[in-house]
Structures are given as C-alpha cells and as structure tokens.
Amino acid sequence: MSGRDRFRQPLRVRHGAALTLVFASVLVTGAATGAFPQADRKSPADTARSATPAGHHEDVARAAAEAMADGKSPVEAAERAVSRSGDRWGAVYSRGEYEELEEALDGQYTGVGLSARRERDGRIEVTRVHPGSPAADAGIREGDRLRSVDGERVDGRPVTEVVSTLRGDAEEDPAGTAVRLGLERGARAWTETVRRARLSTDPVTVRTLADGVTVVKVASFTKGVGRQVRDAVERVPAGTGVVLDLRGNSGGLVAEAVTAASAFLDGGLVATYDVDGEQRALHAEPGGDTAGPLVVLVDGGTMSAAELLTGALQDRGRAVVVGSRTFGKGSVQMPSRLPGGSVAELTVGHYRTPSGRGVDGTGITPDLEVDPTGPAALERARAVLGGLGR
C-alpha cells in the first residue's frame, strides 16, 4: 500500500489535496516525503466566484471569526467546526500551509527526498531515493529500513505520519532544518542527520521493456503531468502495448487526470460530479490513441484523481484494470478563505465514473485481481497485454 501526505485522522488532515474542482486526496498508507496528493484548484477567491460553497463553510468561517475575536487560534476553532460537521475529508490550512500546498501542486516540496512504505510486519522500508536529494547525498538506499525519526520509533506507525514527521511543520521546519534518521541495512544500524531541502518531483517515468511494452508510471497528478503522459503515449510505436502504472498514485490535479485520459480516448465523458447538487461533467479532448493495447495497474494506494482516470478507462472499455481494489476517495472539496488568512477545504459533492458508479468508500474493482506488489504484478500486466493482441 502506498500514499503521500500528512495524515492523522481524516477529520484532522490538513495536507489533503484541494481541487479547482477539487477531487482531494489524503494518503493513508505508503508515502513519499514532500510530494503530497494534489488537486486542481483556483484560489479561494476565484473558487468563491465560480461556485457556491457548501453550507457548512459558513459555520467554519463563523467559528474562526469568533475565535479571533476572543484572541484564540482561528485555525484550531475551524478544525473543531469541521470535525463537528462530520466532513470526513474536510481540511483546514494555515496561510503558510496552504501556500506550501499550492507550491506542491507545481511539483515543488520541502523534504529529504525519499519514498517509503510500511511492510506487513509494520516496518518502514525506503522504496525510492530522489537523485540529488539530502537522502541520496547521505547514502541512503532503496531497501534500507527506517527505524526512527528524531529519536521516535516509527515501526507500526502509519507511513503518512512518518512522512509528515520527515517533512516537518510547514512553518517551523523550512528548508535547511535538520532531521535525524535511524536506519538499518542488513546487520548494520546507524543514525544519519540530514537537512530538509527544496526539491522538485518527477511524477512521470517512462521505460520500454525488452519486448517493446512501454510502462508509464504516474506517481501523482501535479501540473504538467497530463501533457507528459500524452507525449509519452504519442511516442509509443504502433501496435505495441502500454502499461499505465497508477499504483500508489495519491491523486492530484483533476484537469491533469482528464488530460491524461485524453491520451487514450477520442473525446467523450471522463466523469461527472456534483457541486452542492448541481451536476457537471468532465470530457476528454479528441485525438487520443484508441487502438493500442492498454493495461492500468492499481492498488490500495490509487486514489482520487487516479481513480477518476482508472474508472473512465475501465467504463469506456479502453483498458483492462489489473491489481487490487483502489482506495475509494471520490468526494469533491472546495477551498474558501477564513478570517486570519487560513483556508478551509470542505466537501461539496462527489464524482462518478462514465457509467454512473460512485467510488467514494468503495473504490474501483480491477478486471483482474492480483497481488499488486513487486515485479510479479507487472508481469501479469504484460501477460494481459499479450492477450489483447499486442
């Protein structure tokens, strides 16, 4: 399982993904330090002009204003109001946190540059080290075990909590602040102190296997990712297959997911959604490759905008979906500015796949259910491609 983002309990999440129309994501299990789930959005002011916020925006704003008048924290008051509202995916950000989130949507983040996942035994294992990052400079490698962060044991903790600690507080732990990592590699155990840095994400990787299959791995839908996917697909030789690997994809900018869908569809419906009861639709651009064999790989860390894309390709009969059931994050959040400059993102609706399926709380069931971990899942995807006439 995998994911990214700061996570405590759903009602308390601050670093959730916001939307423009925002299909927000909150990662719950695997993670990459720094790059958290992101979603397409306008500024709170622009969004307020383009859509009517849900009713409980007013309650949250009122709570923040009353707290400010009493000399108390408007953010904490707003969080309590969100919690009382029962909005599972509601989030409240301080001004600095929201600015950091918007930077992350541009593919920038502050962190140490490693991705991690929690194994079945509760251990936290490093799954990737960002080249040129503080983690890479310190000699940390894929497969190392992360045992502690700043002296606190991490075994058994949700990986998103671990990632949050590695990233630090948005305002109190900027680039340059130190974090102490307890590590283990085989029989060797050691402590390494690294300093957080401003890093850029590389959410799309493309590789061609020996048999000609192109694997397009999308880690999240930050700005520009949809175009990168389209460019990659346009370079695929005619008649060869594509594996679109969305395992661990925490979601992101909905507009980018729709652009990615356009790489494989010739226009048509990608998803519908409602905002305070008003129905709206998202459509692919025409001209995508509708002939090349396509398999989508998913797992329990495939969330939000990534589920929107998966559901569209599955419902439209464009792809065979392989892996395990996806996370099930299909609600729509919208941001609004609160007194004091903080921002609340509150749920205003839900999206559905082209056939009308809702995924919130249920996820998407693959056409072929297999263990999504390790290289065996990719081998199954390649086998399915062979059956599709590659």
Disulfide bonds with the S-S distance in Angstrom:
none
